[in-house]
Amino acid sequence: RETFSNFTASTEAQVKGLSTQGGNVGRKMKSLESQLEKQQKDLSEDHSSLLLHVKQFVSDLRSLSCQMAALQGNGSERACCPVNWVEHERSCYWFSRSGKAWADADNYCRLEDAHLVVVTSWEEQKFVQHHIGPVNTWMGLHDQNGPWKWVDGTDYETGFK
């Protein structure tokens, strides 16, 4: 009986030790999983940030190349955006902070041989929102003659929303 009692006590101690070790391993595993998830998230954010920087560098390079061509005088056609305008996807944008009324802003754009922005994609909308921030600004959308239309004539109902 004493041998059996010692065996039982020894086995119980081993089970308790293994249970403690198992708990420690489980906690360590959860900690490592959490660290891995955080590192994956950080890496994904870094990757996205790098892609944005590369895209901006390409845009800046294109803009500088256009400006250089214009300075060299061989630009019979408009090779780049005017000074202080921003190029995006081969279009030029100027972000005004003047606070003009819609009609005045529309007229000013026409005088510059341009028009208020006509958003045609989610990418373009994000680009515009990034540049205007929390400031209220006009878009080229109006309902002067009935249904909503973009200033370039595009029908709002069939276009990007």
C-alpha positions in Angstrom: 0.0 0.0 0.0 2.8 2.4 0.8 4.4 1.8 -2.6 1.1 2.4 -4.3 0.6 5.5 -2.2 4.1 6.8 -3.2 3.4 5.9 -6.8 0.1 7.8 -6.7 1.7 10.8 -5.1 4.6 10.8 -7.5 2.2 10.5 -10.5 0.0 13.3 -9.2 3.1 15.5 -8.8 4.2 14.7 -12.3 0.7 15.4 -13.7 0.6 18.7 -11.8 4.1 19.6 -13.2 3.1 18.7 -16.7 -0.1 20.7 -16.4 1.8 23.7 -15.2 4.3 23.3 -18.1 1.4 23.0 -20.5 -0.2 26.2 -19.2 3.2 28.0 -19.5 3.6 26.7 -23.1 0.1 27.7 -24.0 0.7 31.3 -22.6 4.0 31.5 -24.4 2.4 30.4 -27.6 -0.4 33.0 -27.3 2.2 35.6 -26.6 4.2 34.6 -29.7 1.1 34.5 -31.9 0.2 38.0 -30.7 3.7 39.2 -31.4 3.6 37.6 -34.9 0.2 39.2 -35.7 1.6 42.6 -34.6 4.7 42.2 -36.7 2.6 41.1 -39.7 0.4 44.2 -39.3 3.4 46.5 -38.9 5.1 44.9 -42.0 1.9 45.4 -44.0 1.6 49.0 -43.0 5.3 49.6 -43.8 4.8 47.9 -47.2 1.8 50.1 -47.9 3.8 53.2 -46.9 6.7 52.2 -49.1 4.4 51.7 -52.1 2.9 55.2 -51.6 6.4 56.7 -51.4 7.5 54.9 -54.5 4.4 56.1 -56.3 5.1 59.7 -55.1 8.7 59.4 -56.3 7.6 58.2 -59.7 5.1 61.1 -59.9 7.8 63.6 -58.8 10.3 62.2 -61.3 7.7 62.5 -64.1 6.9 66.1 -63.0 10.6 67.0 -62.9 11.1 65.5 -66.3 8.2 67.5 -67.7 9.5 70.7 -66.2 13.0 70.0 -67.6 11.5 69.4 -71.1 9.6 72.7 -70.8 12.7 74.6 -69.7 14.6 73.1 -72.7 11.9 74.6 -74.9 11.1 71.5 -76.9 7.5 71.2 -75.5 5.2 72.1 -78.4 2.5 70.2 -76.5 1.9 70.6 -72.8 4.2 68.0 -71.2 3.5 68.6 -67.6 1.2 70.4 -65.2 1.5 74.2 -64.5 3.6 75.3 -61.6 1.9 74.7 -58.2 -0.5 72.1 -59.8 -0.3 68.5 -58.8 -0.1 65.7 -61.3 -2.1 62.5 -60.7 -2.8 59.7 -63.3 -1.8 62.1 -66.1 -4.3 64.8 -65.0 -3.4 68.1 -63.3 -5.1 69.4 -60.1 -4.9 72.7 -58.4 -6.2 72.9 -54.9 -7.5 76.4 -54.1 -8.1 77.8 -50.6 -9.8 81.0 -51.9 -13.3 80.3 -50.6 -15.0 81.4 -53.8 -18.7 80.7 -54.5 -19.3 77.6 -56.8 -20.1 79.8 -59.9 -16.9 81.9 -59.3 -14.8 78.8 -58.8 -16.2 77.3 -62.0 -15.6 80.4 -63.9 -12.0 80.7 -62.6 -11.3 77.2 -63.7 -12.6 77.9 -67.2 -10.4 81.0 -67.4 -7.5 78.6 -66.6 -8.6 76.3 -69.4 -9.6 73.8 -66.7 -12.7 72.7 -64.8 -13.7 71.8 -61.3 -12.8 68.3 -60.4 -14.9 65.4 -62.0 -14.3 62.3 -59.9 -14.2 59.2 -62.0 -12.8 56.6 -59.7 -12.3 55.6 -56.0 -8.6 56.2 -56.5 -9.2 59.7 -57.7 -11.6 60.4 -54.8 -8.9 59.3 -52.3 -6.3 61.4 -54.0 -8.5 64.5 -53.9 -9.5 63.9 -50.3 -5.9 63.4 -49.3 -5.1 66.9 -50.8 -8.0 68.8 -49.4 -8.1 67.3 -45.9 -10.9 68.6 -43.7 -11.4 71.7 -45.8 -14.7 72.2 -47.6 -14.2 72.5 -51.4 -16.1 72.5 -54.6 -16.5 69.7 -57.0 -17.6 69.9 -60.6 -21.1 68.5 -59.9 -24.2 70.7 -60.3 -28.0 70.5 -60.8 -28.5 73.8 -62.5 -30.7 72.4 -65.3 -32.4 69.6 -63.5 -30.6 66.3 -63.0 -27.2 66.2 -61.4 -24.4 66.5 -64.0 -20.6 66.9 -63.9 -19.2 70.1 -65.5 -17.6 68.1 -68.3 -21.1 66.8 -69.3 -20.8 63.4 -67.7 -24.1 62.1 -66.3 -24.0 61.6 -62.6 -26.4 58.7 -62.6 -24.2 56.6 -64.9 -20.8 57.7 -63.6 -18.8 57.0 -60.6 -20.4 57.7 -57.2 
